[in-house]
């Protein structure tokens, strides 16, 4: 009997299984692309799952506040990987919940953009590149995560997922599929190196700083780092005690800001 012994091979195989299950059971379906390190790996896995070409629209929820390097990388990868890119422009800041802290409110533009995308496209599901180790609230997620008609996430009422049996979209709602939930930040970088995947250059240090997590330029800051190569990033991540989202200003607004965003539909 064939046994997978390389942890990256095991993660890859399971993610490919999830992606194929999603395409086989949920329609219409789209894949969300943030253009960051995680969603780039997710697109690569989708290419592997479907023999070199992703059979789904690839959607970027665009706030028009990405870094210039992110937009340049988007245009490059769309051509290099022949992606069926759809750009969904997010509503303005003023349309978000005014009771949220300022930075969380800016991030919530993507919640509103996703809700509009689901309405306009009639999607029963979206595939997203979140990981459980990335943030405490995300650690409670399911692989197939049902959302009600308002997009809200019932964190205390989630389906069991035994033996990779996943939940279909609820009536009137949709399901979010997370192929990378079991991956860690270190896994992402090790896999990026192994597969020789292109990445946004902002991840590499310049003048003693680099971006560890990419968000919009108005709510994302670099961290102190001298890592200018993949090997140096991997070594840094392997020993750091600092949160991956240390540069995300929304995470520092208030203790419950991120959980409120997630409960309301944020990715």
C-alpha angles and dihedrals in degrees: 000000000000113000126194109223102167109086091215091053090052092049091047093050093049093048091050089051090052092049092050091047090051094052092044096050109027126060137206093028136170134189118228117221121194091176090235128125095272098049090045088058089047092054090049090051089050090053089052092045093054102037100263104320128077108229094204138075111263110220128200114197096215123198091177085240101098120125116266089244090057093054091047091050091048092056092046096051095043088061097037094050099030093237123185092228122194117185114210110194112215123230119258126276091257091065093062129092107288092205091067120094113264099259094042088049090055090051090049089070086084090054089056091044092052092049090052091047092053092049096046096042098037089225119179091196146010128203115223134183103229124139131209094229092055098078136357096245092050089054087074095057129116126225091241102033116189120217126194126234091279093051092244121150116228097211094184095046109055129144123253115249107208122170091355093296105151134202120249120227113288120244108277093004138072141238128240115213119207113191093173101051093113095047124097128215089254091051090054093054094043090051092045089055095044094049094039092232122180117244138187107274091229087082089070119079122256123180090354097308138089140167115256094180123023122221135141115318093241093058104029129080132185124248128228108269143140095199107130099160136048091251090054092048090050092050091048094050092046092062106027123113094191120108117258089231095051089119095051104099093198089066090063098049097089138333095259101034097103094043090052090051093049094047089052095052107278116146 
